Amino acid sequence: MTQRLTLKRTRMYRSIRRKLYRLLRRWPLAARVYVKIRRQCKRAENWWFKNDRRFGWWWRLGNGAAAVLILASVVIPIAQQLSNDNSYKLSADALKLVGTTDQTLTKQLTYDGSTSTYQFNKGAIKSDSTNPLAAMQAQVGTASGKGKDKSLYALDVPTDISKGVTYHDINSQLSFSLVPEFKASVGKEVSGHLVFPLSGGNQAIYTLKNNGLKEDIVVPKVTTNTMSFSYKLDLPSTLQAKVIPNSGGAIGIYSGDPSLFGNITYGSDKDRAVVEKARENADKNYLVFGLPAPVIKDTVGQEVGNARFELNGDQLSVIASGLSGQTTPVTIDPSVVVTATSDFQTGNNEDNIDFGTSGQVTRGGLTGGSVSGGWTVSSTSLTQNLERFGTFVYNGRLCYRGR
């Protein structure tokens, strides 16, 4: 039986060889190439068997190890790429937890390749050479699409999240950065969300909202009773972080009186220096940015466990506890709201963002504290409603004018 199979194979090989020779006779150049390749293969075969007879099993083991290394060098990068791509995918449960995106807002999200940063509402960030009116006109409309409301904030979200997310209040021109102190992979935009894969299959997902940036730390599989995530508050000297009274643990980022900020025209460098000093020395009691008390929710929107902030100087921690026994994916939500936005009011904040009545802040609802540097705060209000007004400093006095 074995001899018959061997004979059949020999006849088949001879038949294939005859057909190959006939084809090569028609193309001499291909024939010469074939002959050279065959000679090289024969030399390699002879060299291999020569070493095999000389070294025996050691030679075979060495060749096997080399083959494994070559195969691994090809397979491992492919497997890593597939795994990396999967870490950015948003599952159906994740989409339930983070909610939908707003196309009106995502259209204003751009990517700067030179800095590897996603930027929202970039055109509204005022520089020293920008005309104040042009800056206000550059602000984007809200989700209503009617254009009567303006988004008064901007964002810088680097793909390297360890550099921190920077929040800009366009109205006051104040900004601060919230810097995660946990490891995350490079961020990518996925269906309008900015996704940063974390260890353990978790994801940090950022979603644009009318009144700020919603952050969801999505945990698809809970394996521990307590989880914590730490951030550093990178604040300029004009801002201060503290717990908002009667807010259930929300954190506020406060500045001095709003009359010291915004679009101010200076009569001289001395006037500018006086205002900058007043900004730094003013009592920080005007809420500019807010971080609502974090919550934990499951895929059906029910609150589970307990979450709270811990503020220690410039260190902010999100502590989530009571997670044992949780069998469905959850999201931990430490978001940032810009108080200048029109949607910042009780009952009208996005998704999990809710300050409660005691934490409600309006643009004119708080008064500034005392400031130093030669400034005094007047309680006199505008005698009439003005539009197209501006603020300027001249001869040591803060003035406004409009019609």
C-alpha positions in Angstrom: 0.0 0.0 0.0 2.8 2.4 0.9 4.7 1.6 -2.2 1.6 2.4 -4.3 1.2 5.8 -2.6 4.9 6.6 -3.1 4.6 5.6 -6.8 1.6 7.8 -7.3 3.3 10.8 -5.7 6.4 10.3 -7.8 4.3 10.2 -11.0 2.4 13.3 -9.9 5.6 15.2 -9.1 7.1 14.2 -12.5 3.9 15.4 -14.3 4.1 18.7 -12.5 7.8 19.1 -13.4 7.2 18.3 -17.1 4.4 21.0 -17.2 6.7 23.5 -15.5 9.5 22.8 -17.9 7.2 23.3 -20.9 6.1 26.7 -19.5 9.7 27.7 -18.8 10.7 26.9 -22.4 8.3 29.7 -23.6 9.8 32.3 -21.2 13.6 31.9 -21.1 14.1 34.8 -18.7 11.7 33.1 -16.2 13.6 29.8 -16.8 16.9 31.4 -15.8 15.4 32.9 -12.7 13.9 29.6 -11.8 17.2 27.8 -12.2 19.0 30.3 -10.0 16.4 30.0 -7.3 16.5 26.2 -7.4 20.3 26.2 -7.1 20.2 28.5 -4.1 17.5 26.3 -2.5 19.6 23.2 -3.2 22.7 24.8 -1.6 20.7 25.8 1.5 19.3 22.3 1.7 22.8 20.8 1.5 24.1 23.3 4.1 21.2 22.5 6.5 21.7 18.7 6.3 25.5 19.1 6.7 25.0 20.9 9.9 22.3 18.5 11.0 24.6 15.6 10.6 27.3 17.5 12.5 25.3 18.9 15.5 22.3 16.6 15.6 19.5 17.6 18.0 21.3 20.8 19.0 21.0 22.0 15.5 17.3 21.1 15.3 16.5 22.8 18.6 18.3 26.0 17.5 16.4 26.1 14.2 13.1 25.5 16.1 13.8 28.3 18.5 14.7 30.6 15.5 11.5 29.7 13.8 9.5 30.4 17.0 11.1 33.8 17.3 10.4 34.7 13.7 6.8 33.7 14.1 6.4 35.6 17.3 7.8 38.8 15.8 5.1 38.6 13.2 2.2 37.4 15.4 2.7 39.5 18.5 2.5 42.9 16.8 -0.7 41.8 15.0 -2.2 40.5 18.3 -1.2 43.8 20.1 -2.8 45.9 17.4 -6.0 43.9 17.5 -6.1 44.1 21.3 -5.3 47.9 21.2 -8.2 48.4 18.7 -10.6 46.5 21.0 -9.7 48.7 24.0 -11.1 51.7 22.2 -14.4 50.1 21.2 -17.5 51.3 23.0 -19.7 48.4 24.0 -23.5 48.7 24.1 -23.3 48.9 27.9 -20.7 51.7 27.7 -22.9 53.7 25.3 -25.8 53.3 27.8 -23.6 54.6 30.6 -22.1 57.6 28.8 -25.1 58.7 26.7 -25.2 60.2 23.2 -23.1 62.9 21.7 -24.4 66.2 20.3 -23.4 66.8 16.7 -23.6 70.6 17.1 -20.9 70.4 19.7 -18.8 67.6 18.2 -18.5 69.7 15.0 -16.5 72.2 17.0 -14.1 69.6 18.2 -10.8 69.8 16.2 -7.5 68.0 16.4 -4.1 69.8 16.5 -1.5 67.4 15.2 1.4 69.6 16.2 0.5 69.4 19.9 -1.5 66.1 19.8 -4.4 67.9 21.4 -8.2 67.8 20.8 -9.6 71.3 21.0 -13.2 72.4 21.5 -14.4 75.9 20.6 -10.8 76.9 19.9 -11.8 80.1 18.0 -13.4 81.6 21.2 -10.2 81.5 23.3 -9.0 85.1 23.4 -5.4 86.0 22.9 -3.8 89.4 23.7 -4.3 90.4 20.0 -7.9 89.2 19.7 -10.7 91.7 19.4 -13.2 91.0 22.3 -16.2 91.3 19.9 -14.6 88.8 17.5 -14.0 86.4 20.4 -17.6 86.6 21.5 -18.8 86.0 17.9 -16.6 83.0 17.6 -18.4 81.1 20.4 -20.5 78.2 19.2 -24.2 77.7 19.6 -25.8 75.2 21.9 -27.6 72.0 21.0 -30.8 73.8 20.4 -29.3 75.0 17.1 -31.1 78.3 17.3 -28.0 80.3 17.9 -29.5 82.5 20.6 -27.5 80.9 23.4 -23.7 80.9 23.3 -21.3 78.3 24.7 -19.0 80.2 27.0 -16.3 77.6 27.5 -13.5 75.9 25.6 -11.4 72.8 26.1 -7.9 71.4 25.4 -7.8 67.6 25.7 -4.3 66.1 24.9 -4.1 62.6 23.7 -1.6 62.1 26.5 -4.1 62.5 29.4 -1.2 62.8 31.9 -0.8 66.4 30.6 -4.2 67.3 31.9 -7.5 68.6 30.5 -7.6 72.4 30.4 -10.9 74.2 30.9 -11.4 77.8 29.6 -14.2 80.1 30.7 -14.5 82.4 27.7 -16.4 85.1 29.6 -13.8 85.6 32.3 -10.9 84.3 30.3 -9.9 82.1 33.2 -8.7 78.6 32.9 -7.4 75.6 34.9 -6.2 72.1 34.3 -7.4 68.8 35.8 -4.5 66.4 35.6 -5.3 62.6 36.0 -2.6 60.8 38.1 -3.6 57.4 36.8 -2.1 55.7 33.7 -4.1 55.7 30.5 -3.4 54.8 26.9 -3.3 57.5 24.1 -6.8 59.0 23.6 -8.8 58.7 20.4 -12.1 60.1 19.2 -14.7 57.4 18.8 -18.2 58.3 17.6 -17.8 61.8 19.1 -16.5 60.6 22.4 -12.8 60.9 23.5 -11.8 57.5 24.8 -8.8 56.7 27.0 -8.3 53.0 27.7 -7.3 52.3 31.4 -5.9 49.2 33.0 -8.2 46.3 33.7 -10.4 46.9 30.7 -11.7 50.2 32.1 -12.2 53.3 30.0 -12.1 57.1 30.7 -14.7 58.5 28.3 -15.1 62.3 27.8 -18.3 63.7 26.2 -19.0 67.3 25.3 -22.1 68.9 26.9 -23.6 72.4 26.7 -22.4 73.3 30.1 -19.1 71.4 30.4 -17.2 68.2 29.9 -18.8 65.0 31.1 -16.2 62.4 32.2 -17.2 58.8 32.7 -14.9 56.2 34.2 -16.6 53.1 32.8 -15.9 49.9 34.7 -17.3 46.9 32.7 -16.5 44.4 35.4 -16.4 45.3 39.1 -13.8 43.3 40.9 -13.3 45.2 44.1 -15.4 47.0 46.7 -13.5 50.3 46.6 -11.9 52.2 43.7 -10.1 55.5 43.8 -8.8 57.9 41.1 -6.6 60.8 41.8 -6.2 64.2 40.0 -4.0 67.2 40.4 -5.7 70.7 40.2 -3.4 72.9 38.3 -4.7 76.4 39.3 -3.3 79.8 38.5 -2.9 82.3 41.4 -6.3 83.9 40.4 -8.3 80.7 41.3 -8.9 78.7 44.4 -10.5 75.3 44.9 -12.8 74.6 47.9 -15.9 72.6 48.8 -19.2 74.3 47.8 -21.3 74.8 50.9 -24.5 72.8 51.2 -23.8 71.1 47.8 -23.4 67.5 48.9 -19.7 67.4 48.4 -19.3 69.4 45.1 -16.0 71.2 44.5 -15.9 74.8 43.3 -13.2 76.7 41.5 -13.5 80.3 42.7 -12.1 83.6 41.5 -12.3 87.2 42.7 -14.9 89.7 41.7 -15.9 89.2 38.0 -15.4 92.9 37.3 -11.7 92.2 37.5 -11.8 89.7 34.6 -13.1 89.5 31.0 -12.5 91.9 28.2 -10.7 94.8 29.9 -8.9 97.6 28.0 -5.9 99.1 29.8 -4.8 102.7 29.6 -1.2 101.8 30.6 1.0 99.0 31.7 0.7 100.3 35.3 -3.1 99.9 35.1 -2.6 96.3 33.9 -0.2 95.5 36.8 -2.7 96.9 39.3 -5.5 94.8 37.9 -3.4 91.6 37.9 -2.4 92.2 41.5 -6.0 92.8 42.4 -7.0 89.5 40.7 -4.4 87.6 42.8 -5.2 89.2 46.1 -9.0 89.3 45.8 -11.1 87.1 48.0 -12.0 84.0 46.0 -15.7 83.7 46.3 -17.1 83.9 42.8 -17.8 80.4 41.4 -16.3 80.0 37.9 -16.0 76.2 37.5 -17.8 73.5 39.4 -17.2 69.8 39.9 -20.6 68.2 40.9 -20.4 65.5 43.6 -19.6 62.3 41.8 -22.1 59.5 41.4 -22.0 55.9 40.4 -24.7 54.5 38.0 -25.4 51.2 36.4 -26.7 50.6 32.8 -30.3 51.2 33.8 -29.5 54.6 35.3 -29.8 53.5 39.0 -27.3 54.9 41.5 -25.3 52.3 43.2 -22.6 52.4 45.9 -21.2 55.6 47.2 -18.9 58.2 45.6 -17.3 61.3 47.1 -14.5 63.8 46.5 -11.5 64.3 48.8 -9.8 67.6 48.4 -6.3 68.1 50.0 -4.6 71.2 48.7 -4.2 70.7 45.0 -4.9 67.0 45.2 -8.4 65.8 44.3 -9.4 62.2 44.7 -12.6 60.4 43.6 -13.4 57.6 46.1 -16.0 55.0 45.0 -17.1 52.4 47.6 -19.8 49.9 48.2 -19.3 48.2 44.8 -19.1 44.6 46.1 -21.8 42.4 44.6 -22.3 44.7 41.6 -22.7 42.4 38.6 -23.3 44.9 35.8 -21.0 47.6 34.3 -21.0 50.9 36.1 -19.8 54.5 35.5 -18.1 56.8 38.0 -18.8 60.4 36.9 -16.4 63.2 38.0 -17.5 66.0 35.5 -16.6 69.7 35.2 -19.3 72.4 34.6 -18.5 76.0 33.6 -20.8 78.3 35.5 -21.0 80.9 32.7 -22.9 78.6 30.5 -26.6 79.2 30.0 -27.5 75.6 30.9 -26.0 75.9 34.4 -29.1 75.9 36.5 -31.0 73.4 38.6 -32.8 70.8 36.7 -31.3 71.6 33.3 -27.8 70.2 33.6 -26.7 67.3 31.5 -27.0 63.6 32.6 -25.4 63.1 36.0 -24.5 66.7 36.5 -26.6 68.2 39.3 -25.6 70.7 42.0 -29.0 71.0 43.7 -30.7 74.3 44.6 -28.1 75.4 47.2 -25.4 75.1 44.6 -27.1 77.0 41.9 -25.0 79.9 40.6 -25.9 82.7 38.3 -23.6 85.3 36.7 -24.7 88.1 39.0 -25.7 86.0 41.9 -22.5 86.3 43.9 -20.6 89.5 44.9 -16.9 89.9 45.0 -14.8 90.1 48.1 -12.5 92.9 49.1 -9.4 93.3 47.0 -6.1 95.0 47.6 -3.7 97.0 45.4 -5.6 100.3 45.6 -9.0 98.9 44.4 -12.3 99.2 46.2 -15.5 97.3 45.3 -18.6 99.4 44.8 -22.1 98.1 45.3 -23.5 100.4 42.6 -25.3 98.4 39.9 -25.8 99.4 36.3 -28.6 102.1 36.2 -30.0 100.6 33.0 -29.6 97.6 30.8 -26.7 97.9 28.3 -25.6 96.0 25.3 -22.3 96.1 23.4 -20.6 97.4 26.5 -17.0 97.0 27.5 -14.8 97.4 30.5 -11.6 99.4 30.6 -9.1 100.7 33.1 -7.9 104.3 33.0 -5.9 106.3 35.5 -6.4 103.6 38.2 -10.2 103.4 37.7 -12.3 100.4 36.4 -14.9 101.8 34.0 -17.5 100.5 31.6 -19.3 102.0 28.6 -22.1 100.8 26.4 -25.5 101.7 25.0 
